[in-house]
């Protein structure tokens, strides 16, 4: 029975590790998206960093990424369309995963 218990603990540890990496990658993606959007809005320095943080915290409103998308879409009204924002989110998610895995 201990082999089964060891295997179960290993699966639980892997699940927790994967969930942690996914959370970190999503938060990183949101920060990168915030930095990109801040550039389109003409924000620089502390103002850009503050905006990026606001994008990250907008992800806590509901599960999934739609809350982040809606915030950025509303803020970039007239500067970027929905397809551009979604494409950037996908591109930055790939980049964020690479960065997080590289740090692990």
Legacy VTK file of the C-alpha trace (Angstrom):
# vtk DataFile Version 3.0
C-alpha trace
ASCII
DATASET POLYDATA
POINTS 104 float
0.000 0.000 0.000
2.884 2.395 0.593
3.822 2.376 -3.124
0.291 3.474 -3.934
0.476 6.184 -1.255
3.836 7.367 -2.595
2.432 7.547 -6.108
-0.612 9.468 -4.890
1.586 11.979 -3.027
3.738 12.408 -6.129
0.679 13.161 -8.275
-0.611 15.632 -5.691
2.778 17.360 -5.547
2.929 17.577 -9.347
-0.605 18.980 -9.491
0.256 21.625 -6.887
3.496 22.499 -8.693
1.714 22.802 -12.062
-1.010 24.974 -10.520
1.630 27.233 -8.979
3.442 27.612 -12.314
0.147 28.328 -14.104
-0.736 31.027 -11.539
2.697 32.637 -11.862
2.560 32.526 -15.670
-0.893 34.127 -15.747
0.198 36.886 -13.368
3.347 37.461 -15.455
1.284 37.546 -18.661
-1.031 40.115 -17.112
1.912 42.302 -16.050
3.437 42.087 -19.528
0.051 42.897 -21.049
-0.262 45.872 -18.709
3.179 47.118 -19.762
2.240 46.743 -23.442
-1.081 48.549 -22.945
0.607 51.281 -20.893
2.906 51.939 -23.844
-0.089 52.317 -26.153
-1.633 54.709 -23.636
1.528 56.805 -23.515
2.322 55.933 -19.901
5.937 55.659 -18.794
7.901 55.063 -15.605
5.961 54.761 -12.379
2.686 55.481 -14.143
3.261 52.511 -16.499
4.236 50.234 -13.602
1.167 51.281 -11.651
-1.053 50.593 -14.656
0.531 47.141 -15.127
-0.219 46.334 -11.475
-3.829 47.400 -11.998
-4.085 44.929 -14.887
-2.687 42.147 -12.694
-5.144 42.899 -9.879
-8.076 43.038 -12.298
-7.626 39.277 -12.740
-8.947 38.691 -9.222
-12.472 39.846 -10.086
-13.633 36.503 -11.526
-12.169 33.181 -12.688
-10.574 33.142 -16.126
-9.017 35.894 -18.166
-12.127 37.719 -19.376
-11.910 40.260 -16.553
-8.383 41.188 -17.662
-9.462 41.352 -21.297
-12.428 43.607 -20.513
-10.262 46.022 -18.510
-7.596 46.309 -21.187
-10.159 46.512 -23.982
-12.001 49.343 -22.213
-8.765 51.184 -21.461
-7.467 50.811 -25.029
-10.727 51.828 -26.656
-9.827 53.164 -30.089
-6.142 52.181 -29.779
-6.402 48.404 -30.211
-9.263 46.142 -31.249
-10.392 42.968 -29.492
-8.565 40.649 -31.898
-5.286 42.507 -31.379
-5.635 42.369 -27.593
-6.489 38.639 -27.602
-3.563 37.894 -29.926
-1.239 39.862 -27.654
-2.565 37.992 -24.613
-1.807 34.648 -26.300
1.652 35.786 -27.387
2.472 37.095 -23.921
1.196 33.900 -22.267
3.765 31.936 -24.264
6.454 34.412 -23.239
5.347 34.356 -19.592
5.452 30.539 -19.494
8.984 30.556 -20.890
10.086 33.129 -18.321
8.486 31.329 -15.357
9.829 27.918 -16.382
13.251 29.468 -16.873
13.161 30.791 -13.322
11.980 27.508 -11.784
LINES 1 105
104 0 1 2 3 4 5 6 7 8 9 10 11 12 13 14 15 16 17 18 19 20 21 22 23 24 25 26 27 28 29 30 31 32 33 34 35 36 37 38 39 40 41 42 43 44 45 46 47 48 49 50 51 52 53 54 55 56 57 58 59 60 61 62 63 64 65 66 67 68 69 70 71 72 73 74 75 76 77 78 79 80 81 82 83 84 85 86 87 88 89 90 91 92 93 94 95 96 97 98 99 100 101 102 103
